[in-house]
């Protein structure tokens, strides 16, 4: 029997796994896919509408893997940008949540300079400049050639 006939007979007999099932790993949803889609959407539309559109994709990636650092960083920036476009008191709402998310991103991957830059900006937006400078120093220690420094890492 040829390989093509074996595959078609296996499909008819139900022996072949369904797409998206755990037995078919190439079709499983991955947190990186949602995070990449969110990044692409946000790059295409950096407005508040694009920011709010990207956030659910980051959140979906985090439902698949709660410790996926790139999705935590993306979510943190959407929270920062939303907080910078609304008139909220410092430390509340999206701004306060972005600080929590930045800490989760650092715990998930302490060697990711983007997580430290997010932390820098989240702390700075709350007026916690001394802590922001410490986070910025940590980012530069990981990547001395990092172009996103204090106050420049924000996308909006």
Secondary structure, DSSP 8 states (H G I E B T S, - for coil): --HHHHHHHHHHHT-S--TTSTT-GGGS--HHHHHHHHHHHHHH--SHHHHHHHHHHHHHHHHH-TT-HHHHHHHHHHHHHHHHHS---TTSHHHHHHHHHHHHHHHH-TT-HHHHHHHHHHHHHTT-HHHHHHHHHHHHHH-TT-S--TTTS---
